[in-house]
């Protein structure tokens, strides 16, 4: 599959039809080899071969994921979720309710009963979060953000935990708090440590056996249920065919793509 090339690193100004994942696309030429953009029916997947991305995975209250990430005061968590029941932890870990190592999000039963937990601080908020509604929450030393709006600022704290964060519940002293395991959907979960993205979980199914879980695009790990029963998977995600796809390092001196 050829295309134009010059010593200066440009493709020749023309369009050429190629095939990506079996579908015709157009290469918009006159681009640098290191920054070529493809438009058309090119399929861009977040996951490697062998996994199918889905819109969400859903727990009925007995499924949870051990993320393996032990939080510190430098940990930032962002989660996109919708809850089907009140009074449940979306994610979290802590030694005890009053300990100084908390990092958690609690979905309450109404305004003033939702908790953004960080270190020693358990911040009640006047936010009323509705059931079966999609929200984005992030919690870090910089504060607690609800759908992009700052809702709580924290005093500077220093802590570290030996307890990994659980998703779809909370890890309390090494075990899930059964009465507060999350019932609902998780659409994405990302973790930063000192500003570096260390985990990015994408809901998916493993093609070989249909197992439902979250694929970590940072480490390449596939995380599955640590509880009982099975997760429910949402519909498979179909990338938009109209979105431009940036292709890096896409040529060589022989003119091959």
Secondary structure by P-SEA (a helix, b strand, c coil): cbbbbccccccccbbbbbbcccbbbbccccccccbbbbcccbbbbcccccccccccccccccccccccccccccbbbbbbbcccccccccccccccccccccccccccccccccccccccccccccccccccbbbbbbbcccbbbccccccccccccccccccccccccccccccccccccccccccbbbbbccccccbbbbbbcccccccbbbbcccccccccccccbbbbbcccccccccbbbbbcccccccccc
